[in-house]
């Protein structure tokens, strides 16, 4: 008689959802997997509710695509210093991981 295989520890921690690249940790917190530059990146969506996680995932993927387009634009042709400053300011405003006070501090820097 063959004993049934035990589930691996990693499969006990992560659960698939019906949405691609959205996974739930055993703690209930949702994470999104994105791929950039051939590497897999994980980001916590900081919620235990799937409907909220779906909205945050869409925002996260949208901001990642915007950043990728900006980088591609600046790599295609020579970027002037003024264009680089505009790109940097836009990225600062769109960065949801920074607190408002941090954004204000960065704006005051020369």
Helices and strands as residue ranges (DSSP letters): H 9-13, E 14-16, E 22-25, E 30-36, E 39-44, H 50-76, H 81-94, H 100-108
